[in-house]
Amino acid sequence: MIRSGIAPIDQLCGGLRPRRSYLLTGGAGAGKTMHALQFVNQGLRSGERVMMLTHAAREDLLSQADHFGIELRDALRENRALIMRYRSDFAKRLVRAGTADRALEDLRRSIAEHRPRRLVIDPFAPLLEDGSASPVAAASLAELLELSQATALLTYPDDIADGYDRRLEPIVHAAAGVFRIARDERSVRSIEVVSLRQPPTGATIGALTAAPPPNEAIAIAPPAGPLLLVHVSESPSEELVATLSLQHEIAAHSGENLVDALPAAGALILETDHATLDRGRALLRANVSEALRAPIVVVTRFNLRSLDRARLLRDGADEVLAGDMGAAELLQRLAAALRRGHLARPPAAVHEDEGLIQLTLAGPGELLDAERFSAALRERAAHDDAVPFAVVRLTSQPVDTATLRALGALVVGGMRVAGGDLAALLDDSVAVYLHGAGRRDVPPFVDRLRQRRPPSAPPLRVTSAYFPSDGAAVRQLVEPLKVS
């Protein structure tokens, strides 16, 4: 634990956990900037480099620091402190851009150059005002704070308990503590603890008198409970159990009535494979709830396609561990997931209609025609946040219906029919849509197709393009198919 420099917080909690983020809320004039300066002052007195992003004007901030005896001017001259200020037209620029990526990249670059031990963002709300209700900006900010390895204090101008704002979820879930500046009927201000992960022994939330003595050792609460291990795969891995047992208590679970067992669990571990992936996803969707605090980790015995991992994360998993990981990496990633906790409602970063698959558009083993294939492609690319994909056109001589149908049968047998891939028979070629595929995914697919063809089969001519990086090339491939 380290001292925050904010007396009520140090009394209540015995200090802060280093390299974690904390949230301080309060209305206008509540004193958030004053407490932020106290946090900065403690860092400077401890020999730490500090960094601050603020709305306050330079002279106002320096005058306030001088008033409280904080030697901020000297720290700025000696490069021990870096103060940045939101531009006056920051909100207008952010709304016009429609994303906070540029601002967060600037902040990330400044952190990398200055390498602060303490970081203040007072307030962080402007970084979320991109004109959307999405929590993506907050999720990116939470990730940036974690990677910075700084102890961070963020302020927010409203009481988060007054109204639900889903944009704040990633910040609140990542925070090791949330504090509120309250004011009683006599206008006397005090700091209350809204939430605190692993509070010190003897601390009663919101009560100053319950804090332990300053020189008393702080006891950190142990992990919440055993790891619940659900074997969704039909052949459970004994090696996984042995690896997890090195550092954790393991409790096997059937997967039924899982929600009832989760409050006492340290984490939920789902072991799955290719054959049982859909069953694992269904279990995730059925058991994720806002009250859930234990992180959910999916462990696969085989490497999954990138899109499969994305779907698991969208369904509620906090981490997906692939089958090629060694024990050290698996345990390290699990430790990071346990530290972050569970994000009850993860943001959906891409749009995907999982009902748009070959089996629903054509019969078993059948190929789509040009019209249905064109309509499906238009639907897939109609959203700004569409899942990336690859389009492949396959031709072979002689160009006749029998040859193309034989080629199409091989394609359908080798693609992910239930995963969103599509195949169509055109006048002179077979067109293939590979859902969620990138450049590295197409060559292995074509190689598998060539290996399945008879040795005497004529060579294939392959043309491919990728969305969204090859926009023009994709249009050239799909325009002959009458896709606008």
Disulfide bonds with the S-S distance in Angstrom:
none
